[in-house]
Amino acid sequence: MEWSNDIWGHLVRNGWVEFIFYVLMGCIITSVIGRIFKGLESTEKLPRQILKLLSKLLRGVVWALVLIQGLRALGVDVVGILGAAGVMGVAIGFASQTSLSNLISGIFLVSERSFKLGDYISVEGEEGTVESINLLSVYLRRPDNSRVRIPCETMIKSPVTNITGSPRRRIDIDLGVDYNSDLTRVREVILNVIKQEPELMDTPAPIVIFKGFGDSSLDLHIGAWCKTEVYHGLRFRFATALLEAFKKEGINIPFPVRTIISQNIPSDC
């Protein structure tokens, strides 16, 4: 057993035991931090994205302290390393201004709370469900289940549409009816379809607006409110009910009419 005592003594003298102790303490502390913040998420007292960022920040600080203390235990000159890291940090900062801009934008983005995890948003031609909000970027899950990363700077500079940010959403449908149609009767039919659909709201009141005289139709705009979570399925049912009601009432949705005039061109041309 002398060889085992020699190994143990070597590890103690050179600081490896202390180093392992710090690593184990770091694992325990970060695990506790993760559990605490996971419990806070269930209380919904703070937005999930803020809790996730705070959790990452605290765990990063813990591991930084663990690394410093562990290196000191091994006899490494931590002060010299930190000094060199500071000089390198300045150089890297000048070389990575875009990353710094994204970092600052990420801080503003989190503090602004314009959207949260699980919201469906649209930005710069991309749209999807917010999967994670980080200090440098935001990840969206597209409807086809692919992921897209959007830099925080883009999120700050560009208009962001939060499609599911409100519990209510309006179903907007544009359609045209034949010029022979009675607009008063058409409006009554549309409002009756809305009234018969239980998931369409009475408040705010639905709207039927005359938009203008189209090339081959009288153009209308219909707006009816519903709960956000039932929007897509209800929109399909609403459109189907409108078509069936129009057919029953003899209201025609015309196709565009085009007149083509051909001219006889002399054969010698």
Number of C-alpha atoms within 10 A of each C-alpha: 5 7 8 9 10 11 11 13 13 13 15 15 13 13 18 17 18 19 22 14 14 21 17 12 15 19 16 12 16 19 12 13 18 18 13 12 16 15 11 15 17 10 10 10 9 11 16 20 20 18 18 17 17 14 18 16 11 15 20 13 12 17 18 13 14 21 17 18 18 22 18 16 19 17 11 13 11 15 11 10 11 13 11 11 13 12 11 11 13 11 11 12 13 10 11 11 11 14 17 16 14 22 19 16 22 23 16 15 22 19 11 9 11 11 21 20 16 16 17 21 19 17 15 12 6 13 19 22 22 21 18 18 23 20 19 20 22 20 19 26 18 16 11 7 10 9 15 16 13 17 20 27 21 16 18 15 9 11 11 18 15 17 16 18 16 10 9 16 18 18 19 12 14 12 13 20 21 17 16 10 15 11 16 8 12 18 17 12 17 19 17 13 17 21 14 10 13 9 15 24 17 13 9 12 10 18 15 17 12 14 13 12 12 14 11 16 21 20 19 20 15 18 16 22 21 21 16 17 12 13 18 11 9 18 18 10 11 21 14 11 17 17 14 14 17 16 12 9 12 10 20 16 19 14 12 9 9 8 5 6 5 6 6 5 7 6 5 4 4
